[in-house]
């Protein structure tokens, strides 16, 4: 196949990945609307009898909680979450193919411009979410809030950041591109999952503090508990922070090799450092009395907002040493 054929195939795989994520988001939404609630709720026993008028089982006293009736294991139940996870995995495979084919056609690593960087970061975010959903089944219920924004992000990337497949600009022809940008992509994608978890934690925390029967949203009953979401946000940030630290250090070493100095307070460097400080503050606040919970989650969201600002505004609007033709 010629390079132009490979570039066209890469674009087709990108479109197919967007379609797979869109279908996955719809399936996750269906699970949220029609699926079973997270956990196994118990049934309150009225005074003198069990719910439904049956006699009290065993030694249960009136007012106790007894488990809900076990579902009929012979009944066949449609699993929206299983379908959604399968479509998400299919989208990730299509994205891997898209990047691999683009790299094959250009003869370089496929993250040499913002289109490729954004696509790769979304891929890492999807893989991070799939791993989290596999390890903690309750996490699959936040899929629409992860896959949905990722799908929208890919559409915007394709519309506004698309770049024709071609060789690297001169400023990026370095082995440090593989090291520095790879670390940035991995950390960005994992921080995406952490930000979604923190956002949902703030919603669930407020909801769980309301008295029972005070108008709690039925859809939110399907989401994991605030504690589970907070733990997911923290653990993903703990994984991504050292990777981001390495990306900043590798960038400084590359800068010394290319420009003769490790640090020059270029806008890109400055905002990378601001993001590093924000995430360091989040991890510190997460373990500090008085800052756990909502305050720490807001710091986590500020950190992710600084990453997005650095990717979009600094690359597209501001000027500096990092302002080269990467769009």
N, C-alpha and C positions, 0 to 999 in steps of 0.2 A: 504493500500500500504506500502511496505517496504521502508526504507530509500534509498536503491539503486534504487528502482522504482521511487521515488520522485526526486532523483538526475538526473536520465535519463530524466524524464519529464521536469525538469527545463532546461536541456540542449536543449531539443527540442523546448521549448518556446523561448529560447535565439535565436536559429536559425531562428525561425518563425518571431521574432521581427526584426532581421537583414533583412530578405526578405521583410517585410512590409515597413521598412525604405527605402530600395533600390527602391521599386516601388514608394514610395512617392517622393523620390528625382527625379525619372524620370518624374513623373507627374508635379512636380514643374518646372523642366526644360522645359517641354512642355508648361506650362503656360507662362514662361519667353519668349519662342520663338514665340508662336502663340497667346497668350492671348492679351487682350486689354491693352493699356497703362494706367499707373496710372494717375488718374485725368480725367478731362473732357476738353480737349484742345479746344480752340476757333478757328474759321476760320477767317483768315484775309480777309477783303472785299476790292477787287481791286477798284481803282478809277473809279467811275461812274457806277459800277454794282456789284452785289453780285457774289460770286464764282459760276461758272456754267452758268452765263449769266442771272440769275433770277433778277427781280427788287429788289431794296433795301427794306427790311421789315421795317414797322413802320417809326420811326424818325431817323434811323441809317444813318449816313453820310458816304460818301466814305472814305475808310481808317480805319473805325472802325472795331471792332471785334464782330462778332455775334456768338452765340453758334453753335456748330456742330449739324447737324440734329439729332433729338432724334431717338434712335434705335427702331425698330419695336418690341413692347412688345409682340406681338403674336408670334414672331419668337423664335424658340427653340435654345438656344446656349449652347454648351458643356462647362462645367465649370471644367477645369483642376485643378484649385486651390481647388475647393470643394472636388474633388477626392483625391488630395494630402493631404489635411488636414484630411480627413477621414482615409487615410492609416497611416498618422502620429499618429492619435489618436489610431488606431488599434495596431500599434507598441508599443505605450506606455502602452496599456492595456496588451499586451503580456509580456512586461517587468515587469509590476507589478506582473503578474502571475508567471513569472520566479523567481523573488525574493521571493515571498510569498511561493512558493512550496519549494524552496531551504531552506528557513528559517524553514518551517514546517518539512522538512526531517532531518535537523541538530539540531532542537530544540534550535535555537539561532537567534539573529538578523542577517539578510543576508548581512552584510557588514563587515566581519571579515578578508578579504584579498583584495588584489589589484584588482582581477577579479571582486569581488562583489562591491567594492567601485567604480570602473570605470563604471560598468554597472548601478549602482544607480545614479551616477552623470550624465550620459547621459540621463537617464530617467527624472531627474529633469530639465535638459536643454530642453528636448522635451516638457514637461509640461509648462515650462516658455514660450517657443515660442508659444505654442497653446493659452495660455492665452493672450499673446501680440497680436496675430493675430486675436483673437476674439474681443479684445477691440479696436484695430486699424486695420481695414481691409487692409490698404495699406501694412502692415507688412507681409502679407501672400506672397508677391512677393519676399521676401528674403529667402523663405523656402528652396530652393536648397542649399543655402550657410550655412544653419543651419543643415538641416537634412542630407545632403550629407556628410559633415565632421563627423557628429555623427555616421552615418552608417559605415564609414571607421574606425572610432575609435573603434566601437564595434567589427568589424572584427579583428582588431589588438589586442584588449583585449582578444578575444576568442583564437587567435592564440598563443600569447606570454605570457599572464598573467593568463591563465586558471588554476584553482586550483580545485582539487577534493573536493566534499562536505564532510565536516567532522567537528569535534569539534574545538573550538577556541584554539589557542596556549595559554599557561599559562599567558603570559604577557597581553593578551587582556580580560581575564576573570574578568571584572569589569562592574558595572553599568554605569560607565562613558563612556564606549564604545558607548552606546546608545546616550548619550547626545553630547559628543564631536564629534564623527564621523558623526552623523546625521547632525549637524550644518555645518561641513566641506563639506558634500555631497551637501547640499542645496545651499550653497554659491558657490561652484565650478560649479554646473550646471547652475545657473543664471548668473554667470560671463562669462560662455561660450557664452550665447546670447549677453551679453554686448560687448564682444570682436568682435563677428561677426558684430554687428551693427557699431562699431567704424571702423572696416576695410572697410566696405562698405561706411561709411560716408567719409572716406578719398578719395575713388574713386569718389563718386558722387560730392564731393566738388570741386575736380579738374575738373571734367567734366562740372559742371554748370558754372564754371568761363570762359569756352571757349566761344568765340562768336558763335552765331547761324550759322549753315552751315559749321562749321569748322571740320567736320568729327566726330561728336558725335556718339557713338555706339548705334545702334538701340536697342540692348538687354537692355542696361542700361536705356532706356526710360521707361522700365517697373518697375524699382526699385523705392522705395519711394524717396522723396526729401532728400537732405543732412540734412535739418533741422529735418525731421521726424526721420531719422536714429540717429542723434545726441541725440535727445530727448529719443529715445528708449535706447541707450547705457547708458545715464545718469540715467534714472529712474530704470533700472535693477540694475545698480551699487549701487544706493541709497538703494535699497531693500537688496542687497546681503551683503553690507559692514557691517552693524550691526550684521548680522548672522555670518560673518567671524570673527568679533571681539569677539563675544560670543564663537566661536569655539576655538580661541586662549586662551581666559580666562579659558574655561573649560579644555583645555589641560594642562594649567599650574596647575590647581587645581588637576587634575588627576596625574600629575607628582609629586606633593608634597605628594600625598597619596601613590604613588608607589615607588618613589625614595628618598623621604625626602627633596626635594627642588622644588620650583615653577619654577625656570628657571636655565638652566645650559649651554645655548648656544650650545646645541646639534645641528647638521646640520639641522635636521627637524625643530627644534624650531627657529633656525636662519632664515631659508628661509620662514617660516610662518610669522615671523616678517617683513622680507623684503617685502613680498606680502602685508601685512597690510599697511606698509608705502607707497608702490606704489599706492594702491587704495585710501588711505587718500590724497596723493598728487594729484591724478586725480580729486577727488571730490573738492578739494580746487582750483585746476587749472581751473576746469570747471566754477567756479564762479568768477574768477579773470581776470580783463581786461588784454589783451595781451597774455593770455594763453588759452582763449577759442578757440574752434575749433580744428584745426589740432594738436597743441602741446599737448592739453589735451588728445586727442584721442590716440596719441602715448604713453602717460603715461599709459593709460588704457590697451593698448596692452602689454606694459612692465609688468604690474601687472599680466595679465593672463599668460604671458610667464613664470613668476616666479612661478606661481602655477603649471604649467605643469612640470617645472624643478624640483620642490619640490616633485611632485608625482612620476616622473620617475627616474631621475638621483639620487636624494637623497635616494629614497627607494631601488633602484636596484644596485647602484654603491658605494655610500659612506657608511661609517660605523659609528655607533653611538648607543645610547641607543634605538633608534627606529628601529634598524636593527634586526628584527626577522623574522621568517619564514612566511611572509604574502603573498608570491608570489604563 
